[in-house]
């Protein structure tokens, strides 16, 4: 069994790499399609998304490592909830930016929000710090859900 610091570093790096996959779909659409959309009030500048998501992916990785280190990761419910929210997270960019399907992306992000909340609740039973580390993620996804809904309404 690896030490906790090794698990944290490994998990954070994997989450950052997975998160970087989203930039593949995002970067080509930012300058062409995304700039043509009417923006909802409160839309942040484009440069802010990369740093925020980088911090969030690190927090997600640390949270995952704490649960992994606690030996609880093999529990079916924990594993299902965590990887479902992660798959939804990774699927949002290709749907929104890649396929330009704003309404379908809204469905994806709403499901993601639900699974993040369920993951926080499940992680709290194993490791309160792991659950607390996911709260900024839930807050940001709440804000992103508002933005997605705004884009859907305005466009």
N, C-alpha and C positions, 0 to 999 in steps of 0.2 A: 504494500500500500504506500503510495507516495505521500509526501508531507503536504500539509495545507498550503504553504507558500508556492510549492510547485503546482498544485492543483489550481490555485488562484491565477498564477501566471499563464498556465496552459489554457484554462477556461476563458480568461480575458482575451488572450490572443486569438483563440478560435472564434469568439463572438465578434471581435473586431474584423476578422477576415470574412466571416459570414455577412456582417453588416456592410462590408465593402462591396459585396456582390450587388447590393441595391444601387450603388452608384453607377454601375454598368448601365442599368436601365434609365437612371435619372439623368446622367450627364448629357446624353444625346437629345433628350427631350426638353431640357431646360431652355436652351437657346432657340429652339424652334417652336414647339407646341405650347409649353408651359407659359411662356411670356405672352402668348396671345389670349390667355384666360383672364377673365375678370376676377380680381382678387377680393376675398372677403375682408372686412375690416379686421385689423389686428394681425394681418399676415406679416411675419418677420422677413427681414432681408434673406435672400438665398444663402448667403455665406454662413448664416447662423446654424443651419441644419446639420452640416458636417460635424462641427465641434460638439453640438448637443448630442447627436447620435453616438459619437465616439465615446463620450462620457457615459451615456446610458448603456452602451454595449459592454463597457468595462464593469459597470455596476451589475449588469445581468450576469456576466461571467463570474464575478466574485460571489454573487448570490448562489449561482449554480455550484460553484466549488465548495461552498459551505455545506450545502445539502449533500453533495457527493462525498465530502470528507466525513460527514456524519453517518455515512453508510445507509442512508435512506433512499438513495437515488433509484435503486432497483424496485422500489415499491411501484406497482403499476399505475396507481392514480397520480402520484407525483410526476412520474416520467411522462405519462400521457398529457397532463396539463401543461407541463413546461414545454415539451416539444410541440404541442399543438399551437401554443401562443407563438413559439419561435417560427414555426412554418407559416403561420398567418402573417407574422412580421416580415418574413423574407418574401412572402408572396405579394405584399401590398405594392411595392415599387413596380414590379412588372405589370401589375394590373393597372395602376394609376398612370405611371409614366410610360411604360412599354406599350400597353394596349389602348391607352387613353380612355379607359372605361371608368369614369368617375363614380357612377352609381354603384357599380360592382365593387370598386375599391372601398366605397362607404360601407358596404356589407362586410367586406373583409376586415376593415378596421373596427367595426362594431363587434364582430366576433372576437377579434384580437383583444379588445378591451375586456370583454367578458372573461376570456381565458387568462388574461393577466391577473384580473381580480381573483379568479379561482386559484391561480397559482400562488398568489400572495397568501391567501387563506390557508392553502395546503402547506406551504413552506413555513408558515407561522407555527404550525403544530410540531415542526421538526427543529427549526432554527429561527428565532425572532429576528436576529440580525439579517438573515437571508431574506426574510419577508420585507423588512424595512428597506433594504437596498433596492427593492423593486418598486417602491412607492413613487420615486421620481419618474420612473418609466411609465407608470400608470397615469401620473399627472400629465406628462408630455403627450401620451397617446390620447388623453382626454382632449387636450388642446388641438392635437392633430385631427381628431375626429370632428371637432368644430370646424376646422379649416376645410376638411374634406367635404363636410356637409355644405359649407358655404360655397365651395367650388361647384358642387352638384347643383345647388339652387341657382347660382348666378350664371352658370354656363349650361 
